[in-house]
């Protein structure tokens, strides 16, 4: 197997005295979408923040493109090719769509910006019509499109994406996820995806990890994860007919 784009080994991070992630190890290969599943508080967002330099790790290694990058500043990681789209989008509300995109491309030469903006219009054509509008006036779905397009402006080698469907209608969620899949395939940019909607995430992912209490408790190819009874019941809300009458609290996950 080829060298992974990202390899996280035995990673730990704390918020004060609280250990938020506990010895997590994951890998992402080129042209892969990897999903991180788990309940609120499982450590998914903290893992993304630690990889992107927002949170300092207390133990473990982060290898990105063959470089040791744990503890590096976020700005340096962006220049290396790592883009992080945080939960809540965090667009600049008083700046136009166009200026938000320009800020996303601050690490790129001026001569490349027009081509990068054209690429943003290609994947999110709706944004072209909103180019001069203040980002704060966009809908949630339009802001999510803008946040992903802004990440593309940095010409990333890896995108970290946190809860892209949060607050979106089912139709808009499908639109955003379809664009994300196209970006991964056409631009050959792998994606590490945190998503509460497990069905959406596993529908476009190649591989998935399940986190609980800051640990990886199971992993596997996305299509196999979709077929696992544990995933179907606890994350998709689907129970087999044979256990329909069994109380949920009596059911045990196979990874426990």
C-alpha contacts under 8 A as a table, 3 or more apart, distances in Angstrom:
res1	aa1	res2	aa2	distance
2	X	29	X	7.61
3	X	29	X	7.31
3	X	66	X	7.80
4	X	7	X	6.18
4	X	27	X	6.33
4	X	28	X	5.57
4	X	29	X	4.46
4	X	30	X	6.70
4	X	65	X	7.37
5	X	27	X	7.70
5	X	28	X	5.76
5	X	29	X	5.34
5	X	30	X	5.92
5	X	63	X	7.90
5	X	64	X	5.78
5	X	65	X	5.03
5	X	66	X	7.42
5	X	158	X	7.66
6	X	27	X	5.62
6	X	28	X	5.17
6	X	29	X	7.05
6	X	62	X	7.29
6	X	63	X	5.65
6	X	64	X	4.67
6	X	65	X	6.46
6	X	66	X	7.99
7	X	25	X	7.45
7	X	26	X	5.98
7	X	27	X	4.53
7	X	28	X	6.60
7	X	61	X	7.99
7	X	62	X	5.94
7	X	63	X	5.03
7	X	64	X	6.62
8	X	11	X	6.52
8	X	24	X	7.10
8	X	25	X	4.96
8	X	26	X	5.15
8	X	27	X	6.29
8	X	60	X	7.62
8	X	61	X	5.82
8	X	62	X	4.64
8	X	63	X	6.32
9	X	23	X	7.33
9	X	24	X	6.37
9	X	25	X	4.34
9	X	26	X	6.80
9	X	60	X	5.64
9	X	61	X	5.13
9	X	62	X	6.51
10	X	22	X	7.48
10	X	23	X	3.91
10	X	24	X	4.90
10	X	25	X	5.22
10	X	59	X	7.18
10	X	60	X	4.75
10	X	61	X	6.78
11	X	21	X	7.07
11	X	22	X	6.58
11	X	23	X	4.64
11	X	24	X	4.89
11	X	25	X	6.53
11	X	57	X	6.88
11	X	58	X	7.73
11	X	59	X	5.60
11	X	60	X	4.10
11	X	61	X	6.18
11	X	62	X	7.69
12	X	19	X	7.28
12	X	20	X	7.41
12	X	21	X	5.04
12	X	22	X	4.91
12	X	23	X	5.24
12	X	24	X	6.84
12	X	57	X	5.75
12	X	58	X	5.56
12	X	59	X	5.00
12	X	60	X	6.20
13	X	19	X	5.96
13	X	20	X	5.76
13	X	21	X	5.37
13	X	22	X	7.21
13	X	46	X	7.84
13	X	50	X	7.29
13	X	55	X	7.43
13	X	56	X	6.77
13	X	57	X	4.60
13	X	58	X	5.13
13	X	59	X	6.98
14	X	17	X	6.45
14	X	18	X	5.36
14	X	19	X	4.28
14	X	20	X	5.23
14	X	21	X	7.12
14	X	57	X	7.42
14	X	58	X	6.94
15	X	18	X	5.20
15	X	19	X	6.43
15	X	20	X	6.52
16	X	19	X	7.90
19	X	22	X	6.73
19	X	214	X	7.86
20	X	43	X	5.82
20	X	46	X	6.92
20	X	213	X	7.61
20	X	214	X	5.59
21	X	24	X	6.66
21	X	43	X	5.62
21	X	46	X	7.16
21	X	47	X	6.89
21	X	213	X	7.44
21	X	214	X	3.99
21	X	215	X	6.31
22	X	213	X	8.00
22	X	214	X	5.17
22	X	215	X	5.41
23	X	60	X	7.33
23	X	215	X	6.62
24	X	214	X	7.51
24	X	215	X	5.75
24	X	216	X	6.07
25	X	216	X	7.50
26	X	209	X	7.92
28	X	32	X	6.56
28	X	33	X	7.82
28	X	34	X	6.68
28	X	190	X	7.33
28	X	192	X	7.58
29	X	32	X	5.68
29	X	190	X	7.17
30	X	188	X	7.07
30	X	189	X	7.06
30	X	190	X	5.66
31	X	184	X	5.98
31	X	185	X	6.38
31	X	188	X	5.07
31	X	189	X	5.78
31	X	190	X	4.80
32	X	184	X	7.15
32	X	189	X	7.71
32	X	190	X	4.80
32	X	191	X	6.44
32	X	205	X	7.34
32	X	206	X	5.95
32	X	207	X	7.64
33	X	181	X	7.93
33	X	184	X	7.25
33	X	190	X	5.60
33	X	191	X	4.67
33	X	192	X	6.03
33	X	193	X	7.01
33	X	204	X	7.15
33	X	205	X	4.73
33	X	206	X	5.44
33	X	207	X	6.80
34	X	190	X	7.94
34	X	191	X	6.21
34	X	192	X	4.97
34	X	193	X	5.97
34	X	205	X	5.49
34	X	206	X	5.96
34	X	207	X	4.89
34	X	208	X	5.40
34	X	209	X	7.70
35	X	192	X	6.05
35	X	193	X	4.68
35	X	194	X	5.92
35	X	195	X	7.20
35	X	201	X	6.15
35	X	202	X	6.93
35	X	205	X	6.00
35	X	206	X	7.94
35	X	207	X	6.38
35	X	208	X	4.56
35	X	209	X	6.31
36	X	44	X	6.58
36	X	192	X	7.39
36	X	193	X	5.98
36	X	194	X	4.89
36	X	195	X	6.77
36	X	208	X	5.88
36	X	209	X	5.07
36	X	210	X	5.93
36	X	211	X	7.06
37	X	44	X	7.53
37	X	194	X	6.52
37	X	195	X	6.41
37	X	196	X	6.70
37	X	198	X	6.68
37	X	208	X	7.22
37	X	209	X	6.14
37	X	210	X	4.69
37	X	211	X	6.12
38	X	42	X	5.77
38	X	44	X	7.28
38	X	196	X	7.22
38	X	210	X	5.54
38	X	211	X	5.02
38	X	212	X	6.10
38	X	235	X	7.92
39	X	42	X	5.59
39	X	196	X	7.42
39	X	211	X	7.84
39	X	212	X	7.16
40	X	43	X	7.84
41	X	44	X	7.54
41	X	213	X	7.01
41	X	214	X	7.93
42	X	211	X	5.65
42	X	212	X	4.69
42	X	213	X	4.72
42	X	214	X	5.19
42	X	215	X	7.62
43	X	46	X	5.19
43	X	47	X	6.07
43	X	211	X	6.95
43	X	212	X	7.37
43	X	213	X	6.67
43	X	214	X	4.70
43	X	215	X	7.67
44	X	47	X	5.20
44	X	48	X	6.58
44	X	194	X	6.51
44	X	211	X	7.05
44	X	214	X	7.73
45	X	48	X	5.18
45	X	49	X	6.23
45	X	162	X	6.81
45	X	194	X	7.27
46	X	49	X	5.01
46	X	50	X	6.03
46	X	55	X	7.39
47	X	50	X	5.13
47	X	51	X	6.21
48	X	51	X	5.17
48	X	52	X	6.17
48	X	84	X	7.81
48	X	160	X	6.60
48	X	162	X	7.78
49	X	52	X	5.15
49	X	53	X	6.10
49	X	54	X	4.95
49	X	55	X	5.47
50	X	53	X	5.19
50	X	54	X	5.81
50	X	55	X	4.51
50	X	56	X	5.88
50	X	57	X	6.16
50	X	70	X	7.94
51	X	54	X	7.75
51	X	55	X	7.87
51	X	62	X	6.89
51	X	70	X	7.11
52	X	55	X	7.76
52	X	74	X	5.76
52	X	77	X	6.73
52	X	82	X	7.13
52	X	83	X	7.70
52	X	84	X	6.63
53	X	56	X	6.26
53	X	70	X	7.27
53	X	71	X	6.09
53	X	72	X	5.83
53	X	73	X	5.34
53	X	74	X	4.77
53	X	77	X	7.42
54	X	73	X	7.45
54	X	74	X	6.31
56	X	70	X	7.52
56	X	71	X	5.43
57	X	60	X	7.13
57	X	70	X	6.84
57	X	71	X	6.56
61	X	68	X	7.00
61	X	69	X	7.81
61	X	70	X	6.06
62	X	68	X	5.83
62	X	69	X	5.65
62	X	70	X	5.12
63	X	66	X	5.60
63	X	67	X	5.21
63	X	68	X	4.70
63	X	69	X	6.03
63	X	70	X	7.62
64	X	67	X	5.19
64	X	68	X	6.54
64	X	69	X	6.50
69	X	72	X	5.56
69	X	77	X	7.68
72	X	76	X	6.64
72	X	77	X	6.83
73	X	76	X	5.42
73	X	77	X	6.49
74	X	77	X	5.05
74	X	78	X	6.22
75	X	78	X	5.19
75	X	79	X	6.47
76	X	79	X	5.16
76	X	80	X	6.36
77	X	80	X	4.92
77	X	81	X	6.37
77	X	82	X	5.52
77	X	83	X	7.88
78	X	81	X	5.10
78	X	82	X	4.80
78	X	83	X	5.73
78	X	107	X	7.88
78	X	154	X	7.30
78	X	156	X	7.60
79	X	82	X	7.29
79	X	107	X	6.35
79	X	154	X	7.82
80	X	156	X	7.99
80	X	157	X	7.99
81	X	154	X	7.23
81	X	155	X	6.73
81	X	156	X	4.26
81	X	157	X	4.76
81	X	158	X	6.44
82	X	156	X	5.52
82	X	157	X	6.02
82	X	158	X	5.10
82	X	159	X	6.10
82	X	160	X	7.62
83	X	151	X	5.68
83	X	152	X	7.89
83	X	154	X	7.29
83	X	156	X	5.90
83	X	157	X	7.96
83	X	158	X	6.33
83	X	159	X	4.87
83	X	160	X	6.14
84	X	151	X	7.09
84	X	159	X	5.84
84	X	160	X	4.59
84	X	161	X	6.12
85	X	89	X	6.56
85	X	147	X	6.41
85	X	148	X	6.58
85	X	151	X	6.77
85	X	159	X	7.38
85	X	160	X	6.01
85	X	161	X	4.87
85	X	162	X	6.22
86	X	89	X	5.72
86	X	90	X	7.02
86	X	160	X	7.91
86	X	161	X	6.33
86	X	162	X	5.18
86	X	163	X	7.79
87	X	90	X	7.66
87	X	161	X	7.69
87	X	162	X	4.82
87	X	163	X	5.52
87	X	164	X	7.07
87	X	166	X	7.92
88	X	163	X	7.82
88	X	166	X	7.58
89	X	143	X	6.58
89	X	144	X	5.79
89	X	147	X	5.67
89	X	164	X	7.96
90	X	147	X	7.47
91	X	100	X	7.03
91	X	135	X	6.65
91	X	136	X	7.60
91	X	143	X	6.90
91	X	146	X	7.58
91	X	147	X	6.36
92	X	95	X	5.64
92	X	100	X	6.43
92	X	135	X	6.41
92	X	136	X	7.19
93	X	96	X	7.71
93	X	134	X	6.15
93	X	135	X	4.65
93	X	136	X	3.81
93	X	137	X	7.41
94	X	134	X	5.50
94	X	135	X	6.42
94	X	136	X	6.20
95	X	99	X	5.95
95	X	100	X	6.28
95	X	134	X	5.23
95	X	135	X	6.07
95	X	136	X	7.93
96	X	99	X	5.14
96	X	100	X	6.18
96	X	131	X	6.64
96	X	132	X	5.30
96	X	133	X	5.12
96	X	134	X	4.08
96	X	135	X	5.47
97	X	100	X	5.14
97	X	101	X	6.40
97	X	127	X	7.40
97	X	130	X	6.73
97	X	131	X	4.93
97	X	132	X	6.07
97	X	133	X	6.07
97	X	134	X	6.13
97	X	135	X	5.41
97	X	146	X	7.18
98	X	101	X	5.22
98	X	102	X	6.39
98	X	131	X	5.19
98	X	132	X	6.40
99	X	102	X	4.89
99	X	103	X	6.24
100	X	103	X	5.22
100	X	104	X	6.46
100	X	135	X	7.67
100	X	146	X	7.89
100	X	150	X	6.73
101	X	104	X	5.03
101	X	105	X	6.56
101	X	117	X	7.03
101	X	146	X	7.61
101	X	149	X	7.07
101	X	150	X	4.80
101	X	153	X	6.61
102	X	105	X	5.14
102	X	106	X	6.51
102	X	113	X	7.26
102	X	150	X	7.75
102	X	153	X	7.53
103	X	106	X	5.23
103	X	150	X	7.62
104	X	107	X	7.87
104	X	150	X	4.75
104	X	151	X	6.00
104	X	152	X	7.65
104	X	153	X	5.31
104	X	154	X	5.92
105	X	108	X	5.38
105	X	113	X	6.72
105	X	150	X	7.33
105	X	153	X	4.58
105	X	154	X	4.80
105	X	155	X	7.94
106	X	109	X	7.91
106	X	154	X	7.32
107	X	154	X	6.38
108	X	112	X	6.64
108	X	113	X	7.08
108	X	153	X	7.93
108	X	154	X	6.42
108	X	155	X	7.87
109	X	112	X	5.60
109	X	113	X	7.03
110	X	113	X	5.53
111	X	114	X	7.17
112	X	115	X	5.64
112	X	116	X	6.32
113	X	116	X	5.00
113	X	117	X	6.16
113	X	153	X	7.49
114	X	117	X	5.13
114	X	118	X	6.19
115	X	118	X	5.04
115	X	119	X	6.27
116	X	119	X	5.04
116	X	120	X	6.43
116	X	152	X	7.53
116	X	153	X	5.56
116	X	155	X	7.99
117	X	120	X	4.94
117	X	121	X	6.41
117	X	153	X	7.04
118	X	121	X	5.08
118	X	122	X	6.21
119	X	122	X	4.87
119	X	123	X	6.51
120	X	123	X	5.46
120	X	124	X	5.93
120	X	125	X	7.63
120	X	149	X	5.21
120	X	150	X	7.83
120	X	152	X	7.26
120	X	153	X	7.70
121	X	124	X	5.00
121	X	125	X	4.59
121	X	126	X	7.45
121	X	127	X	6.39
121	X	128	X	5.67
122	X	125	X	5.67
123	X	149	X	7.92
123	X	179	X	6.15
123	X	183	X	7.61
124	X	127	X	5.78
124	X	128	X	7.65
124	X	145	X	6.55
124	X	149	X	7.52
124	X	179	X	7.56
125	X	128	X	5.51
125	X	129	X	7.50
126	X	129	X	5.69
126	X	130	X	6.93
126	X	142	X	7.92
127	X	130	X	4.96
127	X	131	X	5.96
127	X	142	X	7.25
127	X	145	X	7.73
127	X	146	X	7.21
128	X	131	X	5.08
130	X	133	X	5.30
133	X	137	X	7.08
133	X	138	X	7.85
134	X	137	X	5.65
134	X	138	X	7.36
135	X	138	X	5.46
135	X	143	X	6.85
138	X	141	X	7.88
138	X	142	X	5.62
138	X	143	X	5.87
139	X	142	X	5.13
139	X	143	X	6.13
140	X	143	X	5.11
140	X	144	X	6.22
140	X	167	X	6.83
140	X	168	X	6.35
141	X	144	X	5.06
141	X	145	X	6.30
141	X	168	X	5.83
141	X	169	X	7.98
141	X	172	X	6.05
141	X	173	X	7.56
141	X	176	X	7.79
142	X	145	X	5.05
142	X	146	X	6.18
143	X	146	X	4.90
143	X	147	X	6.08
144	X	147	X	5.02
144	X	148	X	6.34
144	X	164	X	6.60
144	X	176	X	7.75
145	X	148	X	5.33
145	X	149	X	6.06
145	X	176	X	6.68
146	X	149	X	4.94
146	X	150	X	5.87
147	X	150	X	5.07
147	X	151	X	6.34
148	X	151	X	5.07
148	X	152	X	6.41
149	X	152	X	5.04
149	X	153	X	6.57
150	X	153	X	5.22
150	X	154	X	7.47
151	X	154	X	5.84
151	X	155	X	7.64
151	X	156	X	7.29
151	X	159	X	7.50
152	X	155	X	5.39
152	X	156	X	6.27
153	X	156	X	7.81
156	X	159	X	6.61
156	X	189	X	7.14
157	X	189	X	5.65
157	X	190	X	7.12
158	X	189	X	5.68
158	X	190	X	5.22
158	X	191	X	5.86
158	X	192	X	7.70
159	X	189	X	7.17
159	X	190	X	6.50
159	X	191	X	4.83
159	X	192	X	6.31
160	X	191	X	5.90
160	X	192	X	4.87
160	X	193	X	6.18
161	X	164	X	6.71
161	X	191	X	7.11
161	X	192	X	6.19
161	X	193	X	4.94
161	X	194	X	6.16
162	X	193	X	6.17
162	X	194	X	4.77
162	X	195	X	6.58
163	X	166	X	5.51
163	X	193	X	7.56
163	X	194	X	5.46
163	X	195	X	4.62
163	X	196	X	6.68
164	X	173	X	7.69
164	X	176	X	7.77
164	X	194	X	7.98
164	X	195	X	6.92
165	X	168	X	5.33
165	X	169	X	7.93
165	X	173	X	5.25
165	X	176	X	7.89
165	X	195	X	7.30
165	X	197	X	7.53
168	X	172	X	6.03
168	X	173	X	5.85
169	X	172	X	5.28
169	X	173	X	6.07
170	X	173	X	5.05
170	X	174	X	6.26
171	X	174	X	5.22
171	X	175	X	6.37
172	X	175	X	4.95
172	X	176	X	6.20
173	X	176	X	5.19
173	X	177	X	6.11
174	X	177	X	5.14
174	X	178	X	5.97
174	X	200	X	7.77
175	X	178	X	5.22
175	X	179	X	6.32
176	X	179	X	5.22
176	X	180	X	6.20
177	X	180	X	4.88
177	X	181	X	6.23
177	X	200	X	7.67
177	X	204	X	7.43
178	X	181	X	5.21
178	X	182	X	6.36
179	X	182	X	5.07
179	X	183	X	6.17
180	X	183	X	5.10
180	X	184	X	6.31
181	X	184	X	5.18
181	X	185	X	6.30
181	X	204	X	6.44
182	X	185	X	5.16
182	X	186	X	5.73
182	X	187	X	7.81
183	X	186	X	5.32
183	X	187	X	5.29
183	X	188	X	7.07
183	X	189	X	6.75
184	X	187	X	5.68
184	X	188	X	5.03
184	X	189	X	4.69
184	X	190	X	5.68
184	X	191	X	7.01
185	X	188	X	5.15
185	X	189	X	7.20
193	X	201	X	7.50
195	X	198	X	6.47
195	X	201	X	6.20
197	X	200	X	5.52
197	X	201	X	6.31
198	X	201	X	5.02
198	X	202	X	5.89
198	X	235	X	6.10
198	X	236	X	6.35
199	X	202	X	5.35
199	X	203	X	5.93
199	X	226	X	7.91
199	X	236	X	6.34
200	X	203	X	5.06
200	X	204	X	6.88
201	X	204	X	5.76
201	X	205	X	5.94
202	X	205	X	4.94
202	X	206	X	7.59
202	X	207	X	7.93
202	X	208	X	7.34
202	X	222	X	5.40
202	X	223	X	7.23
202	X	225	X	7.81
202	X	226	X	6.84
203	X	222	X	7.67
205	X	208	X	7.00
205	X	222	X	5.89
206	X	221	X	5.89
206	X	222	X	5.26
206	X	223	X	7.69
207	X	219	X	7.53
207	X	220	X	5.74
207	X	221	X	4.25
207	X	222	X	4.66
208	X	219	X	5.56
208	X	220	X	5.69
208	X	221	X	6.20
208	X	222	X	5.57
208	X	225	X	7.33
209	X	216	X	6.50
209	X	217	X	7.67
209	X	218	X	5.99
209	X	219	X	4.29
209	X	220	X	6.81
210	X	216	X	5.69
210	X	217	X	5.81
210	X	218	X	5.42
210	X	219	X	6.13
211	X	214	X	6.20
211	X	215	X	5.28
211	X	216	X	4.51
211	X	217	X	5.79
211	X	218	X	7.56
212	X	215	X	5.39
212	X	216	X	6.53
212	X	217	X	6.51
216	X	219	X	7.50
217	X	255	X	6.12
217	X	256	X	7.78
218	X	255	X	6.44
219	X	225	X	7.62
220	X	224	X	6.63
220	X	225	X	6.17
221	X	224	X	5.42
221	X	225	X	6.25
222	X	225	X	4.99
222	X	226	X	6.20
223	X	226	X	5.17
223	X	227	X	6.63
224	X	227	X	5.12
224	X	228	X	6.49
225	X	228	X	5.20
225	X	231	X	6.49
226	X	231	X	6.52
226	X	232	X	6.45
227	X	231	X	7.58
227	X	232	X	6.96
228	X	231	X	5.42
228	X	232	X	6.16
229	X	232	X	5.06
229	X	233	X	6.07
229	X	239	X	7.40
229	X	240	X	7.60
230	X	233	X	5.37
230	X	234	X	5.86
230	X	235	X	7.79
230	X	253	X	5.61
230	X	254	X	6.90
231	X	234	X	5.42
231	X	235	X	5.21
231	X	236	X	6.50
232	X	235	X	5.81
232	X	236	X	4.70
232	X	237	X	6.06
232	X	238	X	5.07
232	X	239	X	6.73
233	X	236	X	5.63
233	X	237	X	4.62
233	X	238	X	4.56
233	X	239	X	5.03
234	X	237	X	5.82
234	X	238	X	7.72
239	X	243	X	6.61
239	X	244	X	6.15
240	X	243	X	5.64
240	X	244	X	6.28
241	X	244	X	5.04
242	X	245	X	7.72
243	X	246	X	5.15
246	X	250	X	7.27
246	X	251	X	7.66
247	X	250	X	5.58
247	X	251	X	7.03
248	X	251	X	5.32
249	X	252	X	7.79
252	X	256	X	7.32
253	X	256	X	5.71
